[in-house]
Amino acid sequence: MAHYLLSVHSVDGEVREPPTEERMRESQRLLGDVERDLKATGAWVFSARLADHAEARVVREAGDDVLTTDGPFAEGKEHIGGFYLIEAADLAAALGWAARVTAAIHVPIEVRALAGFA
């Protein structure tokens, strides 16, 4: 089994119609179903929602010093808002889980295999 990172993305300034209360409940139900199935099949390893990207800090070397700066490392409009770490037989299986997550929460999901965890 390989390990895959399913990263949940958001886009600053993306204009989306606010979801209705019914749509929010349906998304929560679908996401709960996905997470329950991930755990029931043994595919779930870990998942988490991240704090707002504006709260990020970057630590880097600068000569003999170490600098800490505010904000995310990458300057851009797209940010990771959370992730799932899963085990899957292959990329097709990982993509299947990602399809269920995106159908539940309606945001892009990036799928990447972890190097060295075949």
C-alpha positions as CSV (number, residue, x, y, z in Angstrom):
1,M,0.0,0.0,0.0
2,A,1.2,3.5,-0.8
3,H,0.6,6.6,1.2
4,Y,-1.0,9.7,-0.4
5,L,-1.5,13.2,0.7
6,L,-4.9,14.6,-0.3
7,S,-4.6,18.4,0.2
8,V,-7.7,20.6,0.4
9,H,-7.2,23.9,-1.4
10,S,-8.9,27.3,-1.2
11,V,-8.5,30.4,-3.3
12,D,-8.4,33.9,-1.8
13,G,-11.0,36.2,-3.3
14,E,-12.8,33.4,-5.1
15,V,-16.3,34.5,-5.6
16,R,-18.7,31.7,-4.6
17,E,-22.3,31.8,-3.7
18,P,-22.7,31.3,0.0
19,P,-24.0,27.8,0.7
20,T,-27.5,27.4,2.0
21,E,-28.0,25.8,5.5
22,E,-29.3,22.7,3.7
23,R,-26.2,22.5,1.4
24,M,-23.9,23.0,4.5
25,R,-25.6,20.1,6.3
26,E,-25.4,17.9,3.2
27,S,-21.7,18.7,2.8
28,Q,-21.0,17.8,6.4
29,R,-23.0,14.6,6.1
30,L,-21.1,13.6,2.9
31,L,-17.7,14.4,4.4
32,G,-18.7,12.4,7.5
33,D,-19.5,9.5,5.3
34,V,-16.1,9.7,3.5
35,E,-14.2,9.9,6.8
36,R,-16.2,7.0,8.3
37,D,-15.4,4.9,5.1
38,L,-11.8,5.9,5.1
39,K,-11.5,4.7,8.7
40,A,-13.6,1.5,8.2
41,T,-11.5,0.4,5.2
42,G,-8.2,1.1,7.0
43,A,-7.3,3.8,4.4
44,W,-7.3,6.7,6.9
45,V,-4.0,7.6,8.5
46,F,-4.4,11.2,9.7
47,S,-6.3,14.3,8.7
48,A,-6.4,17.9,9.9
49,R,-7.8,21.3,9.1
50,L,-5.2,24.1,9.1
51,A,-5.4,27.5,10.7
52,D,-5.8,30.4,8.4
53,H,-2.8,30.9,6.1
54,A,-2.3,34.4,7.4
55,E,-1.2,32.9,10.7
56,A,1.6,30.9,9.1
57,R,5.3,31.7,9.8
58,V,8.3,30.9,7.8
59,V,11.7,30.0,9.4
60,R,14.8,30.1,7.1
61,E,18.5,30.4,7.2
62,A,20.1,33.7,6.2
63,G,23.8,33.3,6.4
64,D,24.7,32.5,10.0
65,D,21.3,33.7,11.2
66,V,17.8,32.2,11.3
67,L,15.0,34.5,10.3
68,T,11.3,34.2,11.0
69,T,8.8,36.0,8.8
70,D,5.0,36.3,8.9
71,G,2.7,34.8,6.4
72,P,2.8,31.7,4.2
73,F,6.0,30.6,2.3
74,A,4.4,30.8,-1.1
75,E,3.0,34.2,-2.2
76,G,-0.2,33.5,-4.0
77,K,-3.9,33.3,-3.9
78,E,-4.1,29.5,-3.4
79,H,-3.6,27.9,0.0
80,I,-3.9,24.5,1.6
81,G,-6.7,24.6,4.1
82,G,-6.4,21.0,5.3
83,F,-5.3,17.5,4.4
84,Y,-5.8,13.8,4.6
85,L,-3.0,11.3,4.8
86,I,-4.3,8.0,3.5
87,E,-3.1,4.5,2.4
88,A,-4.3,3.3,-0.9
89,A,-3.5,0.4,-3.2
90,D,-2.6,2.7,-6.1
91,L,-3.1,6.2,-7.5
92,A,-6.5,5.3,-8.9
93,A,-7.8,4.4,-5.5
94,A,-6.4,7.6,-4.0
95,L,-8.1,9.6,-6.8
96,G,-11.3,7.8,-5.9
97,W,-11.1,9.1,-2.3
98,A,-10.2,12.6,-3.5
99,A,-13.3,12.5,-5.8
100,R,-15.5,11.8,-2.8
101,V,-13.9,14.6,-0.8
102,T,-14.3,17.2,-3.5
103,A,-17.9,16.1,-4.1
104,A,-18.6,16.7,-0.4
105,I,-16.9,20.1,0.1
106,H,-16.7,21.5,-3.5
107,V,-13.1,22.6,-3.5
108,P,-10.0,21.3,-5.4
109,I,-8.1,18.3,-3.9
110,E,-4.5,17.7,-4.9
111,V,-3.3,14.1,-4.7
112,R,0.4,13.3,-4.2
113,A,2.1,10.1,-3.3
114,L,4.6,10.2,-0.4
115,A,8.1,9.4,-1.7
116,G,9.6,6.3,-0.2
117,F,6.3,4.9,1.1
118,A,5.4,2.3,-1.5
